[in-house]
Amino acid sequence: MKRIASGAVLAAFIALPALSSAQDVEKGKALYTANKCQQCHAIEGKGNKKYPLDGVGGKLSGDDITKWITAPAEMEAKLAEKPKIHMKAYKLADADLKSLVAYMQSLK
């Protein structure tokens, strides 16, 4: 009986990251809206269509997405074609940044 109970507890702990990830994605989606990211970017055709983010999660790593949010000038410098409008750097709490990156990574 102890084995079954400890196995259930272990399975619950293994499932926790998946649950928090889904929560992070939802929180990140809310942060995207709250920070008015759609004024410059579009997702699923909603927002500024010049800079769509559809598929960004399949193109960029979490570290790259984080850099785009916190130090966009560094990321723009790496581009062959420089954007006409420059993204501003955002200073977010670590938990908020993690959630926003989780949301961006979910856009595959």
Buried (B, 14 or more C-beta within 10 A) or exposed (E): EEEEEEEEEEEEEEEEEEEBBEEBBBBBBBBBEEBEBBEBBBBEEEBEEEBBBBEBBEEBEEEBBBBBBBBBEEBEEEEEEEEEEEBEEBEBEEEBBBBBBBBBBBBE
